[in-house]
Amino acid sequence: MEGLDLKLPNLYKCRNTSDESREGNTCLHCSCFISKTADGSIEVSKKDCCDHQQKPLSLDTLPTEILQKVFSYLEAKFLYCTLSLVCRFFNHLVNDDTWWKIRIARCFPKKYPPLSAPDGFDWKMACATREDQHRLWTQGLMQCFNLTGGHYSSIDAIHLINNAAICFSGSRDRYLNVWNLANLNAANPDSVREACVKSIQAHKGWIWSISSCNSTICTGSWDTTVKLWDAGKDMTETLSLKGKSAVLCTVLLPDILTVGSFDSSVAIYDPRTGYSSIAQLHCHSKPVLCMAVDDKYIITGSEDKKIAIYDRAAGKLFETIELQSLVKSMLLKWNHLWAGDGKGNLHLINAQSFKPVSSYDVGHKSTISGIRFSMGSLITCSTDRTIRVLEPTVNPSTMHMIQENSELSALDFQNETLVSASGETYVAVWRPSSEYESLT
């Protein structure tokens, strides 16, 4: 930049603008007059807002449009984690939601999120997560670990906690296993062999569901019981609830425990009163296969091909949606309700109006048995033995497909770590490789 000033010795700039004036002219913004004296020196009639001393340009003096163009070539995570701390001006630019929306739209043209973004949606985090997930899955930067030695029969339930540091698996062998994923290292085979840190003969029937709230782990089984375990106290059993039918799905929140059963009912318990029974819902005619719960609604999917929405405040059925096949999996996040059916179709429903938005053929040939939706990806698994990592957009296309050896029954995803349960006796784990870690 100094070289530029030497080539144009008569070029002067206002301190507060990028407008230029030459000798004999007037500053466009403050009317300072610039002239040359008889001995050839420069005489400037200055005002306080101007500085006609020649100064080299710096990054923070570039026009906003040029800076934003430069920023567009840098990784999103670097921009908001590092560059935003350089100065207030950079921080202001990096925290402009409009710029992040434009950046996402240029990199990923499909509508995102598929429905309107919720209040307080973090656009810079969304952009960074989308870029990271796209790179991880499309450039082969995810590493797979098969955790063996914990089960001797098919695994039907899988669950992550503590930012994917701990994984729980439930099997038809009646055991609940605890896996330490934090220390997995491909260069250290012992970290894989020793990943199973606890194995509990938890039930007398197949373990079909695992959920959690804080340090409380909830398991549901074909032996008709729901059991609670304290992960903070070496998985001590704290409560057992006996039902009338096989337990197929559970959701545990601070103020409610819901249990979906083979007999088509949903049992509701209150954790605040020692898990006292509150109600029994009968919104279906066949087994309740999946469930999603928030502070307003209890949403259930069934073998009867229906999605039932129960209004918690009103204490009655609010809406029923009928699909063309059984509803095996469900995920509620933001105002998006995703449902997977028995024919391999993925359905998007507006969780505010509960009106169906669209149905997508994402490539599965049979039942979608698991769904996870995040800022950076939409992940599904199926009994067709595949996992599909999709764009989290309308009409989601596949970023990556994983082919497994047997039917997949469940998956979970947290902190860039994916785990799956299947007809095999091992837990499959995918997490960023050491190559990716060295790049970030």
C-alpha positions as CSV (number, residue, x, y, z in Angstrom):
1,M,0.0,0.0,0.0
2,E,2.9,2.4,0.7
3,G,4.1,1.8,-2.9
4,L,0.8,3.0,-4.1
5,D,1.2,6.3,-2.3
6,L,4.7,6.9,-3.7
7,K,3.4,6.6,-7.2
8,L,0.6,9.1,-6.6
9,P,2.5,11.8,-4.5
10,N,-0.3,14.4,-4.9
11,L,-3.1,12.0,-3.7
12,Y,-4.6,12.8,-0.3
13,K,-7.4,11.3,1.7
14,C,-9.8,12.4,4.4
15,R,-9.3,10.6,7.7
16,N,-12.9,9.5,8.0
17,T,-13.7,8.7,4.3
18,S,-12.1,7.1,1.4
19,D,-12.7,10.1,-0.9
20,E,-9.7,11.6,-2.6
21,S,-8.6,15.1,-3.5
22,R,-5.6,16.6,-5.4
23,E,-3.7,19.8,-5.0
24,G,-5.7,22.8,-5.9
25,N,-9.0,20.9,-5.1
26,T,-11.2,20.8,-2.1
27,C,-11.9,17.8,0.1
28,L,-15.2,16.5,-0.9
29,H,-16.4,16.0,2.7
30,C,-14.9,18.8,4.8
31,S,-13.9,21.5,2.2
32,C,-10.2,21.6,3.3
33,F,-8.3,23.5,0.6
34,I,-5.0,22.1,-0.7
35,S,-2.5,24.3,-2.5
36,K,1.2,24.5,-3.3
37,T,3.4,27.4,-2.1
38,A,6.1,29.2,-4.0
39,D,8.8,27.0,-2.7
40,G,6.9,23.9,-3.8
41,S,5.7,22.7,-0.4
42,I,2.1,21.7,0.2
43,E,-0.2,24.0,2.2
44,V,-3.4,22.6,3.6
45,S,-6.2,24.5,5.3
46,K,-7.2,21.7,7.7
47,K,-10.3,21.0,9.7
48,D,-10.4,18.7,12.7
49,C,-12.0,15.8,10.8
50,C,-9.2,15.5,8.2
51,D,-5.7,14.2,8.0
52,H,-3.9,14.9,4.8
53,Q,-0.8,13.1,5.8
54,Q,-0.3,10.1,3.6
55,K,-0.9,6.9,5.5
56,P,-0.7,3.3,4.4
57,L,-4.0,1.5,4.0
58,S,-4.9,-1.3,6.4
59,L,-7.4,-4.1,6.5
60,D,-9.8,-2.4,8.8
61,T,-9.9,0.7,6.5
62,L,-11.2,-1.2,3.5
63,P,-14.8,-0.6,2.5
64,T,-17.3,-3.0,4.1
65,E,-18.2,-4.6,0.8
66,I,-14.6,-5.6,0.1
67,L,-14.1,-6.9,3.6
68,Q,-17.2,-9.0,3.3
69,K,-15.9,-10.4,0.0
70,V,-12.6,-11.3,1.7
71,F,-14.5,-12.9,4.6
72,S,-16.5,-15.1,2.2
73,Y,-13.3,-17.0,1.4
74,L,-12.6,-17.8,5.1
75,E,-14.1,-20.6,7.1
76,A,-17.2,-19.6,9.1
77,K,-15.9,-21.0,12.3
78,F,-12.7,-19.0,12.0
79,L,-14.7,-15.8,11.4
80,Y,-16.9,-15.9,14.5
81,C,-14.4,-17.7,16.8
82,T,-11.2,-15.7,15.9
83,L,-11.7,-12.8,13.5
84,S,-14.6,-11.4,15.5
85,L,-12.2,-10.8,18.4
86,V,-9.8,-8.7,16.5
87,C,-11.7,-5.4,16.8
88,R,-15.2,-4.0,17.3
89,F,-15.6,-3.3,13.6
90,F,-14.9,-6.9,12.6
91,N,-17.1,-8.1,15.4
92,H,-20.0,-5.9,14.1
93,L,-19.5,-7.3,10.5
94,V,-19.3,-10.9,11.7
95,N,-22.5,-10.6,13.8
96,D,-24.6,-9.4,10.9
97,D,-27.3,-12.1,10.4
98,T,-28.2,-10.8,6.9
99,W,-24.6,-11.5,5.7
100,W,-24.7,-15.1,7.1
101,K,-28.1,-15.8,5.4
102,I,-26.6,-14.6,2.1
103,R,-23.5,-16.8,2.6
104,I,-25.7,-19.9,3.3
105,A,-27.9,-19.2,0.3
106,R,-24.8,-18.9,-2.0
107,C,-23.2,-22.1,-0.7
108,F,-26.4,-24.1,-0.3
109,P,-29.2,-22.9,-2.6
110,K,-32.1,-24.9,-1.3
111,K,-34.4,-23.3,1.3
112,Y,-32.9,-23.5,4.8
113,P,-34.3,-24.2,7.3
114,P,-37.1,-26.0,5.4
115,L,-39.7,-24.0,7.4
116,S,-39.3,-20.6,9.0
117,A,-36.4,-20.2,11.4
118,P,-37.3,-20.0,15.1
119,D,-36.8,-16.8,17.1
120,G,-33.2,-16.4,18.2
121,F,-31.9,-18.7,15.4
122,D,-28.1,-18.5,15.4
123,W,-27.3,-17.9,11.7
124,K,-23.5,-17.8,12.1
125,M,-23.5,-21.1,14.0
126,A,-25.9,-22.6,11.4
127,C,-23.5,-21.6,8.6
128,A,-20.5,-23.0,10.4
129,T,-22.2,-26.2,11.2
130,R,-23.5,-26.7,7.7
131,E,-20.1,-26.1,6.2
132,D,-18.4,-28.5,8.7
133,Q,-21.0,-31.2,8.2
134,H,-20.8,-30.9,4.4
135,R,-17.0,-31.1,4.4
136,L,-17.0,-34.0,6.9
137,W,-19.3,-36.2,4.9
138,T,-18.5,-35.3,1.3
139,Q,-14.7,-35.4,1.7
140,G,-14.5,-38.7,3.6
141,L,-13.3,-37.1,6.9
142,M,-15.5,-39.2,9.2
143,Q,-13.9,-42.3,10.8
144,C,-15.8,-45.4,11.7
145,F,-15.4,-47.6,14.8
146,N,-17.2,-50.9,15.4
147,L,-17.5,-51.4,19.1
148,T,-17.6,-55.2,19.8
149,G,-17.6,-57.4,22.8
150,G,-20.5,-55.8,24.6
151,H,-23.6,-57.6,23.3
152,Y,-24.3,-61.1,21.9
153,S,-27.6,-60.3,20.2
154,S,-29.2,-57.6,18.0
155,I,-29.1,-54.0,19.3
156,D,-32.4,-52.1,19.1
157,A,-31.8,-48.9,21.1
158,I,-29.0,-46.4,21.1
159,H,-28.6,-43.1,22.9
160,L,-25.9,-40.4,23.4
161,I,-25.3,-38.0,26.3
162,N,-22.7,-35.5,27.4
163,N,-21.9,-34.2,23.9
164,A,-21.4,-37.8,22.6
165,A,-18.8,-38.7,25.3
166,I,-21.1,-41.5,26.6
167,C,-23.2,-43.9,24.6
168,F,-25.9,-46.3,25.9
169,S,-27.0,-49.4,23.9
170,G,-29.9,-51.7,24.6
171,S,-30.1,-55.2,23.1
172,R,-32.3,-58.3,22.8
173,D,-29.8,-59.9,25.1
174,R,-31.5,-57.9,27.9
175,Y,-28.3,-56.0,28.6
176,L,-27.8,-52.2,28.9
177,N,-24.3,-51.3,28.0
178,V,-22.4,-48.1,28.7
179,W,-19.7,-47.0,26.2
180,N,-17.0,-44.4,26.7
181,L,-16.5,-42.7,23.3
182,A,-14.3,-39.8,24.5
183,N,-11.1,-41.7,24.2
184,L,-11.6,-43.6,20.9
185,N,-8.5,-43.5,18.9
186,A,-7.8,-45.4,15.7
187,A,-4.1,-45.5,16.5
188,N,-4.8,-47.2,19.9
189,P,-6.7,-50.5,19.5
190,D,-7.1,-50.7,23.2
191,S,-9.4,-47.6,23.2
192,V,-11.9,-49.6,21.0
193,R,-11.6,-52.9,23.0
194,E,-12.0,-51.1,26.3
195,A,-14.8,-48.7,25.2
196,C,-17.5,-50.7,27.1
197,V,-17.2,-49.5,30.6
198,K,-20.3,-51.1,32.1
199,S,-22.8,-53.9,31.2
200,I,-26.0,-54.3,33.2
201,Q,-28.6,-57.0,32.9
202,A,-31.3,-54.4,33.0
203,H,-34.5,-56.2,31.9
204,K,-36.1,-59.6,31.4
205,G,-37.1,-58.8,27.9
206,W,-35.7,-57.0,24.8
207,I,-34.6,-53.4,25.5
208,W,-36.5,-51.4,22.9
209,S,-36.1,-47.8,24.0
210,I,-33.5,-45.5,25.7
211,S,-34.1,-41.8,26.6
212,S,-32.6,-39.4,29.1
213,C,-33.0,-36.2,31.1
214,N,-29.9,-34.7,32.6
215,S,-28.2,-37.7,34.4
216,T,-31.3,-39.9,34.5
217,I,-31.4,-42.7,32.0
218,C,-34.7,-44.2,31.0
219,T,-35.1,-47.7,29.5
220,G,-38.2,-49.4,28.2
221,S,-38.5,-53.1,27.5
222,W,-40.7,-55.9,26.1
223,D,-40.9,-57.1,29.7
224,T,-43.5,-54.3,30.2
225,T,-41.3,-52.3,32.5
226,V,-39.7,-48.8,32.4
227,K,-36.6,-48.4,34.5
228,L,-34.7,-45.3,35.6
229,W,-30.9,-45.2,36.2
230,D,-28.6,-42.6,37.7
231,A,-25.7,-42.1,35.4
232,G,-24.0,-39.9,38.0
233,K,-24.0,-42.8,40.5
234,D,-22.5,-45.6,38.5
235,M,-25.9,-46.5,36.8
236,T,-27.7,-47.2,40.0
237,E,-31.3,-48.3,39.4
238,T,-33.6,-45.7,41.0
239,L,-37.1,-46.7,39.9
240,S,-39.1,-49.4,38.1
241,L,-42.5,-48.8,36.6
242,K,-44.6,-51.8,35.6
243,G,-47.0,-51.5,32.7
244,K,-49.5,-53.7,31.0
245,S,-47.9,-54.2,27.7
246,A,-44.5,-54.2,25.9
247,V,-42.8,-50.7,26.0
248,L,-41.9,-49.5,22.5
249,C,-40.9,-45.9,23.1
250,T,-40.2,-43.4,25.9
251,V,-39.6,-39.7,26.3
252,L,-38.3,-38.2,29.6
253,L,-38.4,-34.5,30.3
254,P,-38.1,-32.6,33.6
255,D,-41.9,-32.4,34.0
256,I,-43.1,-35.5,32.2
257,L,-42.4,-39.1,31.3
258,T,-44.4,-40.6,28.5
259,V,-44.4,-44.3,27.6
260,G,-45.8,-45.7,24.3
261,S,-46.9,-49.4,24.4
262,F,-47.7,-52.3,22.2
263,D,-51.3,-52.2,23.4
264,S,-51.7,-48.8,21.6
265,S,-51.8,-46.7,24.8
266,V,-49.6,-43.9,26.1
267,A,-48.9,-43.7,29.8
268,I,-48.0,-40.4,31.4
269,Y,-46.1,-40.0,34.7
270,D,-45.0,-36.9,36.6
271,P,-41.3,-36.9,37.7
272,R,-42.0,-34.0,40.1
273,T,-44.2,-36.2,42.2
274,G,-42.2,-39.3,42.3
275,Y,-43.4,-40.5,38.9
276,S,-47.0,-40.7,39.9
277,S,-49.4,-41.8,37.1
278,I,-51.2,-38.9,35.5
279,A,-53.2,-40.3,32.6
280,Q,-53.5,-43.0,30.0
281,L,-54.0,-41.8,26.4
282,H,-55.8,-43.9,23.8
283,C,-55.3,-42.1,20.5
284,H,-54.5,-45.1,18.4
285,S,-55.8,-48.5,17.4
286,K,-52.5,-50.3,17.0
287,P,-49.0,-50.2,18.7
288,V,-47.4,-46.8,19.4
289,L,-44.1,-47.0,17.7
290,C,-42.6,-43.6,18.2
291,M,-43.1,-40.4,20.1
292,A,-42.1,-36.7,20.4
293,V,-42.9,-34.4,23.3
294,D,-42.5,-30.7,24.2
295,D,-44.1,-28.3,26.6
296,K,-47.3,-28.1,24.6
297,Y,-47.9,-31.4,22.8
298,I,-47.5,-35.2,23.0
299,I,-47.1,-36.4,19.5
300,T,-47.3,-40.2,18.7
301,G,-46.8,-42.3,15.6
302,S,-48.4,-45.7,15.3
303,E,-48.7,-48.9,13.3
304,D,-52.3,-47.7,12.5
305,K,-50.6,-45.2,10.0
306,K,-51.6,-42.2,12.1
307,I,-49.9,-39.3,13.8
308,A,-51.8,-38.1,16.9
309,I,-51.2,-34.7,18.5
310,Y,-52.4,-34.5,22.1
311,D,-52.7,-31.0,23.6
312,R,-51.2,-31.1,27.1
313,A,-52.8,-27.9,28.4
314,A,-56.3,-28.7,27.0
315,G,-56.0,-32.4,28.0
316,K,-57.5,-33.7,24.7
317,L,-56.6,-34.8,21.2
318,F,-55.8,-31.8,19.1
319,E,-55.2,-33.2,15.6
320,T,-54.8,-36.5,13.7
321,I,-52.7,-36.9,10.5
322,E,-53.1,-40.0,8.5
323,L,-50.2,-41.3,6.3
324,Q,-50.1,-44.1,3.7
325,S,-48.0,-46.4,5.9
326,L,-47.1,-47.1,9.5
327,V,-45.2,-44.4,11.4
328,K,-42.0,-45.8,12.7
329,S,-39.8,-42.8,13.6
330,M,-40.3,-39.2,14.5
331,L,-38.3,-36.1,15.4
332,L,-39.5,-32.7,16.7
333,K,-37.2,-29.8,16.5
334,W,-37.8,-26.0,16.2
335,N,-41.2,-25.9,14.3
336,H,-40.3,-29.0,12.2
337,L,-41.9,-32.4,12.8
338,W,-40.2,-35.1,10.7
339,A,-41.8,-38.6,10.4
340,G,-40.5,-41.7,8.7
341,D,-42.9,-44.3,7.4
342,G,-42.9,-48.0,6.5
343,K,-42.3,-47.4,2.8
344,G,-39.2,-45.4,3.2
345,N,-40.7,-42.0,2.8
346,L,-39.8,-39.0,4.9
347,H,-42.6,-36.5,5.8
348,L,-42.3,-32.9,6.9
349,I,-45.1,-31.4,9.0
350,N,-45.4,-27.9,10.3
351,A,-45.3,-28.2,14.1
352,Q,-47.2,-24.9,14.6
353,S,-50.2,-25.6,12.4
354,F,-49.7,-29.4,12.2
355,K,-50.3,-29.2,8.5
356,P,-48.3,-31.6,6.2
357,V,-45.8,-29.7,4.2
358,S,-44.3,-32.3,1.9
359,S,-43.2,-35.9,1.6
360,Y,-39.8,-36.9,0.3
361,D,-38.3,-40.0,-1.3
362,V,-34.8,-39.7,0.0
363,G,-33.7,-43.1,-1.4
364,H,-34.7,-45.6,1.3
365,K,-36.4,-48.8,0.0
366,S,-38.1,-49.8,3.3
367,T,-39.0,-48.5,6.8
368,I,-37.2,-45.4,8.1
369,S,-36.4,-46.5,11.6
370,G,-34.5,-43.4,12.9
371,I,-34.3,-39.7,12.3
372,R,-32.0,-37.0,13.6
373,F,-32.2,-33.3,12.5
374,S,-29.6,-30.6,13.3
375,M,-28.3,-27.3,12.0
376,G,-25.9,-29.1,9.7
377,S,-27.6,-32.3,8.6
378,L,-30.7,-34.5,8.5
379,I,-29.8,-38.1,9.1
380,T,-32.0,-41.2,8.6
381,C,-31.5,-44.9,8.9
382,S,-33.6,-47.7,7.5
383,T,-34.3,-51.4,7.5
384,D,-32.9,-51.3,4.0
385,R,-29.5,-51.4,5.7
386,T,-28.5,-47.9,4.9
387,I,-27.9,-44.6,6.7
388,R,-28.4,-41.4,4.6
389,V,-26.8,-38.1,5.6
390,L,-29.0,-35.5,4.0
391,E,-29.0,-31.8,3.5
392,P,-31.2,-30.2,6.2
393,T,-33.3,-28.4,3.5
394,V,-36.5,-28.8,1.6
395,N,-36.3,-31.7,-0.8
396,P,-33.2,-33.0,1.0
397,S,-30.5,-34.6,-1.2
398,T,-27.9,-37.1,0.0
399,M,-24.5,-35.9,1.1
400,H,-23.3,-39.4,2.0
401,M,-24.7,-42.9,2.2
402,I,-23.5,-45.6,4.6
403,Q,-24.1,-49.2,3.7
404,E,-24.4,-51.6,6.7
405,N,-24.6,-55.4,6.9
406,S,-28.0,-55.7,8.5
407,E,-31.2,-53.9,9.2
408,L,-30.8,-50.7,11.1
409,S,-33.1,-50.1,14.1
410,A,-32.1,-46.8,15.6
411,L,-29.5,-44.0,15.5
412,D,-28.4,-41.0,17.5
413,F,-26.3,-37.9,16.6
414,Q,-24.6,-35.4,18.8
415,N,-21.5,-33.2,18.6
416,E,-20.5,-34.4,15.1
417,T,-20.7,-38.0,16.4
418,L,-23.1,-40.6,14.8
419,V,-24.0,-43.9,16.4
420,S,-26.3,-46.7,15.1
421,A,-28.0,-49.8,16.3
422,S,-28.7,-52.8,14.0
423,G,-29.1,-56.5,13.8
424,E,-25.3,-56.8,14.4
425,T,-23.9,-57.2,17.9
426,Y,-21.6,-54.2,17.7
427,V,-22.2,-50.5,18.1
428,A,-21.2,-48.5,15.0
429,V,-19.7,-45.1,15.7
430,W,-18.7,-42.4,13.2
431,R,-16.7,-39.3,14.3
432,P,-14.4,-36.8,12.7
433,S,-11.0,-38.3,11.8
434,S,-7.6,-37.1,13.1
435,E,-7.0,-35.6,9.7
436,Y,-10.1,-33.3,10.1
437,E,-9.1,-32.4,13.7
438,S,-5.7,-31.3,12.4
439,L,-7.4,-29.0,9.8
440,T,-9.5,-27.2,12.4
